[in-house]
Each structure stands twice: as C-alpha cells, then as structure tokens.
Amino acid sequence: MLAVAIEEARRGLAEGGIPIGAALFRTDGTLLGRGHNQRVQRGDPSVHGETDAFRNAGRQRSYRDTIMVTTLAPCWYCSGLVRQFRIPTVIVGESKTFQGGIDWLREHGVTVIDMQSKECIDLLGQFIAAHPEVWNEDIGEE
C-alpha cells in the first residue's frame, strides 16, 4: 500500500511539486483513490496528498472499512479529514520530518502505523534541502 503512495509522491515531484503522496484503500486491499500534494502546481493550499486521494476515491457509503496511506504524517487539516469521515486506520510512511496530528489521531481512537520508511524520509528530505523556501511556506513557517 505504501508503494502506491510513494509512486504518487514521485509523480508530484516530477510535476515540480512537494513529494507527498497518499492513497485510500479498503481494508481488503482494494485501491479506492490515490493522489499527491499539488499545492505548488495548482497554487491551491487545499490540495494535500490525503485530500487528493480522498477526492479521487469518490463518495463512499462509509469510510469505516478504509485505510489512508500517506508518505508523511498528516497535518491537522488532513487529520481532521480522517476524523470527520471516521477512517479508522492511517499508515504513515514517516513522521520524522513532520509529526502532524498523529498523536491527536491516536488519542481519538485512530490506529496509526508509522512505517519510518527511509525511502519516504530521503525523498522529502532531499526536496527540503533543495527547496527550503517552498517547504517552509507549505507548512506555514517563515
């Protein structure tokens, strides 16, 4: 599942964006939707990897049998999406670069599995080293 999110992150990077990817699966492994961060490409602050994957999955009757997979710990915005739609499980590629809302998700009963993927850490780390101004703008820092 994480491989799909990593493919999306690489797709975003190839488009000139921030390499963060995500995918929404059913618990049986069926892929519902995939997406990547497009804040740079579209100039739209709401197109995060998780929101893009969620939108691309289309409307579901319920999200209680789904898993959100993302290359980076979800921010507060995306953590809110997980809680709002009662997605019970989030697989995180890494949380070293950004902790996001994973503690809050856990406090509210969401199962968060942090893979601590070296590939995810390196992919985003290399981007940040090359484009610190884009990363700092993306997370709202000066």
DSSP file with accessible surface (Angstrom, degrees, kcal/mol):
  #  RESIDUE AA STRUCTURE BP1 BP2  ACC     N-H-->O    O-->H-N    N-H-->O    O-->H-N    TCO  KAPPA ALPHA  PHI   PSI    X-CA   Y-CA   Z-CA
    1    1 A M    >>        0   0   84      0, 0.0     4,-1.3     0, 0.0     3,-0.6   0.000 360.0 360.0 360.0 -42.0    0.0    0.0    0.0
    2    2 A L  H 3>  +     0   0   29      1,-0.2     4,-2.6     2,-0.2     5,-0.2   0.847 360.0  65.1 -63.9 -30.3    2.8    2.4    0.9
    3    3 A A  H 3> S+     0   0   62      1,-0.2     4,-2.4     2,-0.2    -1,-0.2   0.873  99.4  52.2 -59.8 -36.5    4.3    1.8   -2.6
    4    4 A V  H <> S+     0   0   25     -3,-0.6     4,-2.0     2,-0.2    -1,-0.2   0.933 109.9  47.8 -65.2 -44.6    1.3    3.4   -4.2
    5    5 A A  H  X S+     0   0    0     -4,-1.3     4,-2.3     1,-0.2    -2,-0.2   0.902 111.0  51.5 -63.8 -38.6    1.6    6.5   -2.0
    6    6 A I  H  X S+     0   0   12     -4,-2.6     4,-2.6     1,-0.2     5,-0.2   0.913 106.6  54.1 -65.9 -39.8    5.3    6.7   -2.8
    7    7 A E  H  X S+     0   0  106     -4,-2.4     4,-2.0     1,-0.2    -1,-0.2   0.913 109.6  48.4 -57.4 -42.9    4.5    6.5   -6.6
    8    8 A E  H  X S+     0   0    4     -4,-2.0     4,-2.4     2,-0.2    -1,-0.2   0.895 108.7  52.9 -65.6 -40.2    2.2    9.4   -6.1
    9    9 A A  H  X S+     0   0    0     -4,-2.3     4,-2.3     1,-0.2    11,-0.2   0.931 110.4  47.8 -60.8 -43.6    4.9   11.4   -4.2
   10   10 A R  H  X S+     0   0  118     -4,-2.6     4,-2.4     1,-0.2    -1,-0.2   0.869 109.0  54.2 -65.5 -35.6    7.3   10.8   -7.0
   11   11 A R  H  X S+     0   0  136     -4,-2.0     4,-1.3    -5,-0.2    -1,-0.2   0.926 108.6  48.9 -62.9 -44.6    4.7   11.9   -9.5
   12   12 A G  H  <>S+     0   0    0     -4,-2.4     5,-2.9     1,-0.2     3,-0.3   0.912 110.5  50.6 -61.3 -41.8    4.2   15.2   -7.6
   13   13 A L  H ><5S+     0   0   69     -4,-2.3     3,-1.9     1,-0.2    -2,-0.2   0.926 107.1  53.8 -62.2 -43.0    7.9   15.7   -7.5
   14   14 A A  H 3<5S+     0   0   91     -4,-2.4    -1,-0.2     1,-0.3    -2,-0.2   0.797 105.9  54.4 -63.0 -26.7    8.1   15.2  -11.3
   15   15 A E  T 3<5S-     0   0   83     -4,-1.3    -1,-0.3    -3,-0.3    -2,-0.2   0.427 127.2-100.7 -84.0  -2.7    5.4   17.8  -11.7
   16   16 A G  T < 5S+     0   0   51     -3,-1.9    -3,-0.2     1,-0.3    -2,-0.1   0.604  85.5 117.1  93.0  13.6    7.6   20.3   -9.8
   17   17 A G  S   <S-     0   0    0     -5,-2.9    -1,-0.3    -6,-0.2    21,-0.1  -0.332  75.5 -70.4-105.7-173.4    5.6   19.9   -6.5
   18   18 A I        -     0   0    0     -2,-0.1     2,-2.1     1,-0.1    19,-0.3  -0.646  50.1-119.9 -79.4 128.4    6.3   18.7   -3.0
   19   19 A P        +     0   0    2      0, 0.0     2,-0.4     0, 0.0   -10,-0.2  -0.440  65.0 128.2 -78.9  78.7    6.8   14.9   -2.9
   20   20 A I        +     0   0   11     -2,-2.1    17,-2.7   -11,-0.2     2,-0.3  -0.993  31.8 178.5-130.0 123.5    3.9   13.8   -0.6
   21   21 A G  E     +A   36   0A   0     -2,-0.4    50,-2.5    15,-0.2    51,-0.3  -0.845   5.7 179.9-125.0 162.2    1.6   11.1   -1.8
   22   22 A A  E     -AB  35  70A   0     13,-2.6    13,-2.5    -2,-0.3     2,-0.3  -0.972   8.3-165.6-153.6 164.5   -1.4    9.2   -0.4
   23   23 A A  E     -AB  34  69A   0     46,-2.5    46,-3.1    -2,-0.3     2,-0.5  -0.982  15.2-139.9-153.9 147.4   -3.9    6.5   -1.2
   24   24 A L  E     +AB  33  68A   0      9,-3.1     8,-3.0    -2,-0.3     9,-1.6  -0.959  28.4 177.5-112.3 125.7   -7.2    5.4    0.2
   25   25 A F  E     -AB  31  67A  10     42,-2.6    42,-2.8    -2,-0.5     6,-0.2  -0.882  31.1-117.6-121.7 157.0   -7.8    1.6    0.3
   26   26 A R  E >   - B   0  66A  51      4,-2.8     3,-2.3    -2,-0.3    40,-0.3  -0.553  42.1-105.8 -78.7 160.9  -10.5   -0.7    1.6
   27   27 A T  T 3  S+     0   0   85     38,-2.4    39,-0.1     1,-0.3    -1,-0.1   0.738 121.2  63.3 -65.2 -18.9   -9.3   -3.0    4.4
   28   28 A D  T 3  S-     0   0  118     37,-0.3    -1,-0.3     2,-0.1    38,-0.1   0.434 124.9-101.5 -83.4   2.6   -9.3   -5.9    1.8
   29   29 A G  S <  S+     0   0   36     -3,-2.3     2,-0.3     1,-0.3    -2,-0.1   0.388  72.1 147.9  95.8  -2.4   -6.6   -4.0   -0.1
   30   30 A T        -     0   0   71      1,-0.1    -4,-2.8    -5,-0.0     2,-0.4  -0.511  48.0-128.2 -68.6 125.6   -8.8   -2.6   -2.9
   31   31 A L  E     +A   25   0A  68     -2,-0.3    -6,-0.2    -6,-0.2     3,-0.1  -0.634  31.3 173.9 -76.5 125.4   -7.5    0.8   -4.0
   32   32 A L  E     -     0   0A  37     -8,-3.0     2,-0.3    -2,-0.4    -7,-0.2   0.782  62.9 -16.4 -98.6 -40.2  -10.2    3.4   -4.0
   33   33 A G  E     -A   24   0A   6     -9,-1.6    -9,-3.1    24,-0.1    -1,-0.4  -0.970  53.0-161.9-165.1 152.6   -8.2    6.5   -4.8
   34   34 A R  E     +A   23   0A  73     -2,-0.3     2,-0.3   -11,-0.3   -11,-0.2  -0.954  20.0 150.7-138.1 154.8   -4.7    7.9   -5.0
   35   35 A G  E     -A   22   0A   0    -13,-2.5   -13,-2.6    -2,-0.3     2,-0.3  -0.981  24.6-136.2-169.4 177.6   -3.3   11.4   -5.1
   36   36 A H  E     -A   21   0A   2     -2,-0.3   -15,-0.2   -15,-0.2     2,-0.1  -0.962  40.4 -78.0-147.3 161.3   -0.5   13.7   -4.3
   37   37 A N        +     0   0    3    -17,-2.7    11,-0.2    -2,-0.3   -17,-0.2  -0.403  43.8 170.3 -60.9 128.6    0.2   17.2   -2.9
   38   38 A Q     >  +     0   0   20      9,-2.6     4,-2.6     6,-0.2     6,-0.6   0.025  35.9 119.5-130.7  25.9   -0.5   19.7   -5.6
   39   39 A R  H  > S+     0   0   54      8,-0.6     4,-0.9     1,-0.2     5,-0.5   0.894  84.0  39.7 -60.9 -39.9   -0.3   23.0   -3.6
   40   40 A V  H  4 S+     0   0   68      2,-0.2    -1,-0.2     3,-0.2     3,-0.1   0.951 116.9  48.0 -73.7 -50.9    2.6   24.2   -5.8
   41   41 A Q  H  4 S+     0   0   57      1,-0.2    -2,-0.2    -4,-0.1    -1,-0.1   0.882 126.0  27.4 -59.8 -43.6    1.3   23.0   -9.1
   42   42 A R  H  < S-     0   0  145     -4,-2.6    -1,-0.2     2,-0.2    -2,-0.2   0.532  96.8-128.1 -96.2 -11.0   -2.2   24.4   -8.7
   43   43 A G     <  +     0   0   65     -4,-0.9    -3,-0.2    -5,-0.3    -4,-0.2   0.837  68.4 132.6  63.3  31.4   -1.5   27.2   -6.3
   44   44 A D    >   -     0   0   51     -6,-0.6     3,-1.5    -5,-0.5    -1,-0.2  -0.942  49.3-159.0-121.7 111.2   -4.2   25.7   -4.2
   45   45 A P  T 3  S+     0   0   85      0, 0.0    -6,-0.1     0, 0.0    -1,-0.1   0.618  88.1  62.4 -67.6  -8.4   -3.4   25.3   -0.4
   46   46 A S  T 3  S+     0   0   32      1,-0.1     2,-1.6    -8,-0.1     5,-0.1   0.543  75.0  94.3 -95.3  -4.7   -6.1   22.7    0.0
   47   47 A V    <   +     0   0    0     -3,-1.5    -9,-2.6     4,-0.1    -8,-0.6  -0.580  51.2 157.8 -93.4  79.5   -4.7   20.0   -2.4
   48   48 A H     >  -     0   0   21     -2,-1.6     4,-2.5   -11,-0.2     5,-0.2  -0.525  56.6-103.4 -88.4 166.3   -2.8   17.9    0.0
   49   49 A G  H  > S+     0   0    0      1,-0.2     4,-2.5     2,-0.2   -27,-0.3   0.932 121.4  46.9 -57.0 -46.0   -1.9   14.3   -0.8
   50   50 A E  H  > S+     0   0    7      1,-0.2     4,-2.6     2,-0.2    -1,-0.2   0.906 112.9  47.7 -66.3 -41.5   -4.6   12.9    1.5
   51   51 A T  H  > S+     0   0    3      2,-0.2     4,-2.7     1,-0.2    -1,-0.2   0.890 111.8  50.8 -68.8 -35.5   -7.3   15.2    0.3
   52   52 A D  H  X S+     0   0    8     -4,-2.5     4,-2.5     2,-0.2    -2,-0.2   0.941 112.7  45.6 -65.7 -45.2   -6.4   14.5   -3.4
   53   53 A A  H  X S+     0   0    0     -4,-2.5     4,-1.2    -5,-0.2    -2,-0.2   0.926 113.5  50.6 -62.2 -43.1   -6.6   10.7   -2.7
   54   54 A F  H >X S+     0   0   27     -4,-2.6     4,-0.6     1,-0.2     3,-0.5   0.936 112.4  45.8 -61.1 -47.5   -9.9   11.1   -0.8
   55   55 A R  H >< S+     0   0  117     -4,-2.7     3,-1.2     1,-0.2    -1,-0.2   0.898 110.7  53.5 -62.9 -40.8  -11.4   13.2   -3.6
   56   56 A N  H 3< S+     0   0   93     -4,-2.5    -1,-0.2     1,-0.3    -2,-0.2   0.713  99.5  63.9 -69.9 -18.6  -10.2   10.7   -6.2
   57   57 A A  H << S-     0   0   12     -4,-1.2    -1,-0.3    -3,-0.5    -2,-0.2   0.695  99.5-145.6 -74.7 -18.9  -11.9    7.9   -4.3
   58   58 A G    <<  -     0   0   37     -3,-1.2     2,-0.2    -4,-0.6    -1,-0.1  -0.017  41.6 -33.2  73.0 172.8  -15.3    9.4   -4.9
   59   59 A R        -     0   0  237     -4,-0.1     2,-0.3    -3,-0.1     3,-0.0  -0.454  62.3-165.7 -69.9 131.5  -18.1    9.3   -2.5
   60   60 A Q        -     0   0   33     -2,-0.2     3,-0.1     1,-0.1    -2,-0.0  -0.846  28.5-126.9-113.6 151.5  -18.3    6.1   -0.4
   61   61 A R  S    S-     0   0  257     -2,-0.3     2,-0.3     1,-0.2    -1,-0.1   0.884  94.7  -4.5 -62.2 -39.3  -21.2    4.9    1.7
   62   62 A S        -     0   0   49     -3,-0.0    -1,-0.2     1,-0.0     3,-0.2  -0.984  49.8-154.9-152.0 153.4  -18.9    4.6    4.7
   63   63 A Y    >   +     0   0   22     22,-0.4     3,-1.4    -2,-0.3    22,-0.1   0.247  69.8 104.0-111.4   8.7  -15.2    5.0    5.3
   64   64 A R  T 3  S+     0   0  151      1,-0.3    -1,-0.1    23,-0.2    22,-0.1   0.610  82.4  47.8 -71.5 -11.1  -15.2    2.7    8.4
   65   65 A D  T 3  S+     0   0   64     -3,-0.2   -38,-2.4    22,-0.0    -1,-0.3  -0.114  97.2 101.4-117.2  36.6  -13.5   -0.1    6.4
   66   66 A T  E <   -B   26   0A   0     -3,-1.4    23,-0.8   -40,-0.3     2,-0.4  -0.791  54.8-150.8-119.8 163.5  -10.8    2.1    4.8
   67   67 A I  E     -Bc  25  89A  19    -42,-2.8   -42,-2.6    -2,-0.3     2,-0.5  -0.999   9.7-148.8-132.1 125.4   -7.2    2.8    5.3
   68   68 A M  E     -Bc  24  90A   1     21,-2.4    23,-2.9    -2,-0.4     2,-0.5  -0.860  15.3-166.8 -93.3 126.9   -5.5    6.1    4.5
   69   69 A V  E     +Bc  23  91A   0    -46,-3.1   -46,-2.5    -2,-0.5     2,-0.3  -0.966  12.4 170.3-116.5 129.5   -1.9    5.6    3.5
   70   70 A T  E     -Bc  22  92A   0     21,-2.7    23,-3.1    -2,-0.5   -48,-0.2  -0.991  39.0-135.5-142.3 145.6    0.4    8.6    3.3
   71   71 A T  S    S+     0   0    7    -50,-2.5     2,-0.3    -2,-0.3    23,-0.3   0.718  94.4  35.4 -73.2 -19.5    4.1    9.2    2.8
   72   72 A L  S    S-     0   0    8    -51,-0.3    23,-0.2    21,-0.2     3,-0.1  -0.978 101.6 -87.3-134.6 146.0    4.2   11.8    5.6
   73   73 A A        -     0   0    3     21,-1.9    27,-0.1    25,-0.5     2,-0.1  -0.215  58.5-103.2 -49.3 133.3    2.3   12.2    8.9
   74   74 A P        -     0   0    1      0, 0.0    27,-2.7     0, 0.0    28,-0.2  -0.368  31.5-127.3 -66.6 139.5   -0.9   14.0    8.1
   75   75 A C     >  -     0   0   24     25,-0.3     4,-2.8    26,-0.1     5,-0.2  -0.084  38.3 -88.7 -69.4-179.0   -1.2   17.7    9.0
   76   76 A W  H  > S+     0   0  158      2,-0.2     4,-2.3     1,-0.2     5,-0.2   0.894 128.2  54.1 -63.5 -37.8   -4.0   19.0   11.2
   77   77 A Y  H  > S+     0   0  107      2,-0.2     4,-1.5     1,-0.2    -1,-0.2   0.953 114.5  39.2 -60.5 -50.4   -6.2   19.6    8.1
   78   78 A C  H  > S+     0   0    0      2,-0.2     4,-2.1     1,-0.2    -2,-0.2   0.842 112.2  56.7 -73.5 -31.6   -5.8   16.0    6.8
   79   79 A S  H  X S+     0   0    0     -4,-2.8     4,-2.2     1,-0.2    -1,-0.2   0.901 105.6  52.9 -63.0 -38.2   -6.1   14.6   10.4
   80   80 A G  H  X S+     0   0   28     -4,-2.3     4,-3.4    -5,-0.2    -2,-0.2   0.895 105.9  53.0 -63.0 -38.5   -9.4   16.4   10.6
   81   81 A L  H  X S+     0   0   23     -4,-1.5     4,-2.2     2,-0.2     6,-0.2   0.936 108.0  50.9 -61.7 -44.8  -10.5   14.7    7.3
   82   82 A V  H  <>S+     0   0    1     -4,-2.1     5,-2.4     1,-0.2     4,-0.3   0.931 116.0  41.2 -58.3 -46.5   -9.6   11.3    8.8
   83   83 A R  H ><5S+     0   0   85     -4,-2.2     3,-1.1     3,-0.2    -2,-0.2   0.921 111.4  55.6 -68.9 -43.8  -11.6   12.0   11.9
   84   84 A Q  H 3<5S+     0   0  140     -4,-3.4    -2,-0.2     1,-0.3    -1,-0.2   0.893 117.2  35.1 -56.8 -41.8  -14.6   13.7   10.1
   85   85 A F  T 3<5S-     0   0   80     -4,-2.2   -22,-0.4    -5,-0.2    -1,-0.3   0.317 109.7-120.8-101.1  10.1  -15.1   10.6    7.9
   86   86 A R  T < 5 +     0   0  149     -3,-1.1   -20,-0.2    -4,-0.3    -3,-0.2   0.859  41.0 176.7  56.3  42.5  -14.2    8.1   10.6
   87   87 A I      < -     0   0    1     -5,-2.4    -1,-0.2    -6,-0.2   -23,-0.2  -0.697  15.7-158.5 -73.7 117.7  -11.3    6.5    8.7
   88   88 A P        +     0   0   45      0, 0.0    23,-2.8     0, 0.0     2,-0.4   0.709  64.1  41.0 -80.0 -19.3  -10.1    4.0   11.3
   89   89 A T  E     -cd  67 111A  29    -23,-0.8   -21,-2.4    21,-0.2     2,-0.4  -0.993  54.7-173.5-136.5 136.4   -6.5    3.4   10.2
   90   90 A V  E     -cd  68 112A   1     21,-2.8    23,-2.7    -2,-0.4     2,-0.6  -0.998  10.0-158.2-127.1 125.7   -3.7    5.6    8.9
   91   91 A I  E     -cd  69 113A  26    -23,-2.9   -21,-2.7    -2,-0.4     2,-0.5  -0.930  15.0-160.6-102.2 123.0   -0.4    4.1    7.6
   92   92 A V  E     -cd  70 114A   0     21,-3.3    23,-3.3    -2,-0.6    24,-0.4  -0.908  17.4-154.5-108.8 128.0    2.3    6.8    7.7
   93   93 A G  S    S-     0   0    0    -23,-3.1    24,-3.6    -2,-0.5     2,-0.3   0.915  79.1 -17.4 -64.2 -42.8    5.4    6.5    5.6
   94   94 A E        -     0   0    1    -23,-0.3   -21,-1.9    22,-0.2    -1,-0.3  -0.981  40.5-174.4-162.7 151.2    7.3    8.7    8.1
   95   95 A S        +     0   0   18     -2,-0.3   -23,-0.1   -23,-0.2    -1,-0.1   0.220  68.9  93.9-128.8  10.1    6.8   11.2   10.9
   96   96 A K  S    S+     0   0  167      1,-0.2     3,-0.2     3,-0.1   -24,-0.0   0.919  91.3  41.7 -68.8 -44.9   10.5   12.2   11.4
   97   97 A T  S    S+     0   0   46      1,-0.3     2,-0.3     2,-0.1    -1,-0.2   0.858 135.4   7.6 -70.8 -36.0   10.3   15.2    9.1
   98   98 A F        -     0   0   51      1,-0.1   -25,-0.5    -4,-0.1    -1,-0.3  -0.952  55.7-163.3-153.7 123.5    6.8   16.3   10.3
   99   99 A Q    >   +     0   0   86     -2,-0.3     3,-1.4    -3,-0.2     4,-0.2   0.804  30.6 170.3 -80.3 -31.6    4.8   14.9   13.3
  100  100 A G  T 3   -     0   0   16      1,-0.2     3,-0.3   -27,-0.1   -25,-0.3  -0.168  61.1 -36.9  56.7-143.4    1.5   16.4   12.2
  101  101 A G  T 3> S+     0   0    1    -27,-2.7     4,-2.6     1,-0.2    -1,-0.2   0.052  94.3 119.2-104.0  25.8   -1.6   15.3   14.1
  102  102 A I  H <> S+     0   0    1     -3,-1.4     4,-2.4     1,-0.2    -1,-0.2   0.874  76.1  50.1 -66.9 -33.8   -0.7   11.6   14.6
  103  103 A D  H  > S+     0   0   86     -3,-0.3     4,-2.5     2,-0.2    -1,-0.2   0.927 112.1  49.1 -65.8 -41.1   -0.8   11.8   18.5
  104  104 A W  H  > S+     0   0   73      2,-0.2     4,-1.2     1,-0.2    -2,-0.2   0.910 110.0  51.3 -63.1 -42.5   -4.2   13.5   18.3
  105  105 A L  H ><>S+     0   0    0     -4,-2.6     5,-2.4     1,-0.2     3,-0.7   0.943 110.7  48.3 -60.3 -45.6   -5.5   10.8   15.9
  106  106 A R  H ><5S+     0   0  107     -4,-2.4     3,-1.9     1,-0.3    -2,-0.2   0.902 106.6  56.6 -61.4 -41.9   -4.3    8.1   18.3
  107  107 A E  H 3<5S+     0   0  148     -4,-2.5    -1,-0.3     1,-0.3    -2,-0.2   0.772 107.2  51.3 -60.0 -25.1   -6.0    9.9   21.2
  108  108 A H  T <<5S-     0   0   79     -4,-1.2    -1,-0.3    -3,-0.7    -2,-0.2   0.095 127.6 -95.3-103.3  22.1   -9.2    9.7   19.3
  109  109 A G  T < 5S+     0   0   65     -3,-1.9     2,-0.4     1,-0.3    -3,-0.2   0.506  76.4 140.4  86.4   4.9   -9.0    6.0   18.6
  110  110 A V      < -     0   0   11     -5,-2.4     2,-0.6    -6,-0.2    -1,-0.3  -0.673  52.6-128.4 -81.6 132.5   -7.5    6.0   15.1
  111  111 A T  E     -d   89   0A  79    -23,-2.8   -21,-2.8    -2,-0.4     2,-0.5  -0.730  27.9-168.8 -79.2 119.7   -4.9    3.3   14.6
  112  112 A V  E     -d   90   0A  12     -2,-0.6     2,-0.6   -23,-0.2   -21,-0.2  -0.966   7.2-167.7-115.3 121.9   -1.7    5.0   13.3
  113  113 A I  E     -d   91   0A  76    -23,-2.7   -21,-3.3    -2,-0.5     2,-0.7  -0.948   6.3-159.6-110.9 112.6    1.0    2.8   11.9
  114  114 A D  E     -d   92   0A  33     -2,-0.6   -21,-0.2   -23,-0.2   -23,-0.1  -0.848   7.1-172.0 -96.6 112.1    4.3    4.7   11.4
  115  115 A M        -     0   0  100    -23,-3.3     3,-0.2    -2,-0.7   -22,-0.2   0.640  21.1-146.6 -77.9 -17.5    6.5    2.8    8.9
  116  116 A Q        -     0   0  145    -24,-0.4     2,-0.4     1,-0.2   -22,-0.2   0.901  26.4-166.1  47.8  47.6    9.5    5.1    9.5
  117  117 A S     >  -     0   0   20    -24,-3.6     4,-2.5   -25,-0.2    -1,-0.2  -0.485  23.3-154.1 -71.0 122.9   10.4    4.5    5.8
  118  118 A K  H  > S+     0   0  144     -2,-0.4     4,-3.1     1,-0.2     5,-0.3   0.884  97.4  57.2 -61.8 -37.9   13.9    5.5    4.9
  119  119 A E  H  > S+     0   0   91      1,-0.2     4,-2.4     2,-0.2    -1,-0.2   0.925 109.2  44.3 -60.7 -43.5   12.7    6.0    1.3
  120  120 A C  H  > S+     0   0    4      2,-0.2     4,-2.1   -27,-0.2     5,-0.3   0.919 114.3  49.4 -66.7 -43.8   10.0    8.4    2.4
  121  121 A I  H  X S+     0   0   34     -4,-2.5     4,-2.6   -28,-0.2    -2,-0.2   0.941 114.8  44.4 -60.5 -46.6   12.4   10.3    4.8
  122  122 A D  H  X S+     0   0   59     -4,-3.1     4,-2.6     2,-0.2     5,-0.3   0.904 110.4  54.6 -66.6 -41.9   15.0   10.6    2.0
  123  123 A L  H  X S+     0   0   10     -4,-2.4     4,-1.4    -5,-0.3    -2,-0.2   0.952 117.5  34.2 -59.1 -50.2   12.5   11.6   -0.7
  124  124 A L  H  X S+     0   0    4     -4,-2.1     4,-2.8     1,-0.2     5,-0.2   0.899 115.6  57.3 -74.5 -37.4   11.1   14.6    1.3
  125  125 A G  H  X S+     0   0   31     -4,-2.6     4,-2.4    -5,-0.3    -2,-0.2   0.902 106.6  48.7 -59.7 -42.1   14.5   15.4    2.9
  126  126 A Q  H  X S+     0   0  132     -4,-2.6     4,-1.8     2,-0.2    -1,-0.2   0.892 111.6  50.2 -65.1 -38.8   16.2   15.8   -0.4
  127  127 A F  H  X S+     0   0   12     -4,-1.4     4,-2.4    -5,-0.3    -2,-0.2   0.941 110.8  48.6 -64.1 -46.0   13.3   18.1   -1.6
  128  128 A I  H  < S+     0   0   36     -4,-2.8    -2,-0.2     1,-0.2    -1,-0.2   0.908 109.5  52.7 -62.1 -41.2   13.5   20.2    1.6
  129  129 A A  H  < S+     0   0   84     -4,-2.4    -1,-0.2     1,-0.2    -2,-0.2   0.891 116.5  39.4 -61.9 -37.0   17.3   20.6    1.2
  130  130 A A  H  < S+     0   0   65     -4,-1.8    -2,-0.2     1,-0.2    -1,-0.2   0.774 131.6  24.6 -82.8 -27.9   16.9   21.8   -2.4
  131  131 A H    >X  +     0   0   78     -4,-2.4     4,-2.0    -5,-0.2     3,-0.6  -0.409  64.0 154.7-137.2  59.4   13.8   23.9   -1.8
  132  132 A P  H 3> S+     0   0   59      0, 0.0     4,-2.8     0, 0.0     5,-0.2   0.856  76.1  58.4 -60.2 -32.6   13.6   25.1    1.8
  133  133 A E  H 3> S+     0   0  114      2,-0.2     4,-1.9     1,-0.2     5,-0.2   0.888 106.9  46.7 -65.7 -37.1   11.6   28.1    0.9
  134  134 A V  H <> S+     0   0   33     -3,-0.6     4,-2.5     2,-0.2    -1,-0.2   0.930 114.1  47.7 -69.6 -44.5    8.8   26.0   -0.6
  135  135 A W  H  X S+     0   0   18     -4,-2.0     4,-2.1     2,-0.2     6,-0.2   0.947 111.8  49.1 -62.2 -47.2    8.7   23.6    2.4
  136  136 A N  H  <>S+     0   0   49     -4,-2.8     5,-3.1     1,-0.2     4,-0.4   0.900 113.7  46.8 -61.9 -37.7    8.7   26.5    4.9
  137  137 A E  H ><5S+     0   0  155     -4,-1.9     3,-0.8    -5,-0.2    -1,-0.2   0.909 109.5  55.4 -67.9 -39.1    5.8   28.1    3.0
  138  138 A D  H 3<5S+     0   0   18     -4,-2.5    -2,-0.2     1,-0.3    -1,-0.2   0.863 114.2  37.9 -64.7 -36.4    4.0   24.8    2.7
  139  139 A I  T 3<5S-     0   0   51     -4,-2.1    -1,-0.3    -5,-0.1    -2,-0.2   0.385 117.9-108.9 -98.3   4.2    4.0   24.2    6.5
  140  140 A G  T < 5S+     0   0   63     -3,-0.8     2,-0.3    -4,-0.4    -3,-0.2   0.756  71.5 134.5  82.9  23.9    3.4   27.9    7.4
  141  141 A E      <       0   0  115     -5,-3.1    -1,-0.3    -6,-0.2    -2,-0.1  -0.744 360.0 360.0-103.7 157.6    6.8   28.8    8.8
  142  142 A E              0   0  216     -2,-0.3    -5,-0.0    -5,-0.0    -1,-0.0  -0.590 360.0 360.0 -88.6 360.0    8.9   31.9    8.0
